[in-house]
Each structure stands twice: as C-alpha cells, then as structure tokens.
Amino acid sequence: MGISSFEAVVLATDPAKHTSGAALLIPDYGPMDGDEPQFRGDYVLYEFGRVERQAERKRYVEQLLDLAEEFDIPPVFVAETWDPPHDKRVRLANGSFALVKDQKWTYKTVLGIGEGWGRWSAEIEAANEFREEEGLPEIIVERVPPDPWRDAVFGERRERGTESSKATAQRYFTGVFGYEVATSDVAEAGCIGVYAIRSEAIAALVQAYPKAKPQKRKKRAR
C-alpha cells in the first residue's frame, strides 16, 4: 500500500448525492501479543462499503472516533471534492474566439455534489461539537480533487477519462486490499484512503495535532 510517516485513523469517502463509497483505514501494528504495539509504517483496511443512509454516515464517523480513541491517535476524514469549472477558449471558424462552458458542471451535478458533501459534513460538525464539549481537538478534515489523488496513487501516466479512472480504481482496490467491489465509488474511497496515508499535507496536519484529554467522559449522543 505504501509506507506512511504518521499514525492516524483515516475515514476516506467518495461523497455523492445519494450513495457514497467509504473506507476506514487503521495503522498496521502487527500481531497483538501483549507487548506495546509497533507501527509498521503501513495501514490495513478495517471496513469498507456503500453508504446510502444518514444513519450509516453517522456510524462511520462514530467508528472513526472510537478507533482513534482506542489507539490514542488522531482521526482524519478525507473526501473527494471537485475542481471549479474551467471554461475553455476556442477558436471559431471565422477566426474569432469564444468561451465554451465546462460541460461537467450541470445544475444536476452541482446540486448532487453539494448535497452529498453536506450529508457527511453534518455528521462531522455534530461530532466536533461533542468533542469541543469534551475538550478534544476537532477531526482533521481534508478535501482532494480527483486528479491529484489519482496521480498520486496511479501515477501521472495513468489512463485518463472518468470511466477509465473508475475501472482503474476497481482493479487497484482488488490488487492492494484483496477484495473485489462491484461499484467504483467504494473502490475510489479506498484509493483516496491510500492517497491520504501517503500525503505530506495530511502528515503535517497529523504531526501538528494537539494532544488533549477530556476532563469528564460523556456518552456520545445527539
């Protein structure tokens, strides 16, 4: 999967309007034989799946925090975002130029991306409100556009195009984690998780993450 320079619990998501992919990664500490666990620089896939209901989003976020508390390491939530639309300047037959709108950014696409992220963001915000009451630092949240994480995971000479990239993600997921997934959203979530554990930017956030212990434990509830 690739050597990582930091320890954290990582929840990676490919958010969409109705259905998201999710993958939860934890550090590989090797066999638990009673000794102090040693981080091996790699991660293992703890859980993955399609997320279709808000209760499932809440469960994944709660699991992220429970595992982070169990291992006493930072919680990281990383999700795909989109680059803003890029209008293209094209030359017309008469020699003049015109701006052509980015066809990917339809109203339906913008609405779906906003709703998908909003549903995850609501759970992160609720969790952070609880953590603030407990005197705990907020969850680390990072967004990454498709091209940067695909270049980092698949290489810059990868196949281009949405459908080719999704197929590549499914093959990569199976090769790295050993599971076959029927949908690209889950595969891409796993790949975003791989990007996260290799990311220097996320490593810097984890290394700067403050240590804070709650004064009084409460049951997490909303």
Buried (B, 14 or more C-beta within 10 A) or exposed (E): BEEBBBBBBBBBBBBBBEBBBBBBBBBBBEEEEEEEBEBEBBBEBBBBBBBEEEEBBBBBBBBBBEBBBEBEBBBBBBBBEBEEEEEEEEEEEEEEEEEEEEEEBEEEBEEBBEEBBEBBBBBBEBBBEBBEEBEBBBBBBBEBEBEBBBEBBBEEEBEEEEEEBBBBBBEBBBEBBEEEBEBBBBBBBBBBBBBBBBBEEBBEBBEEBEEEEEEEEEEBEE
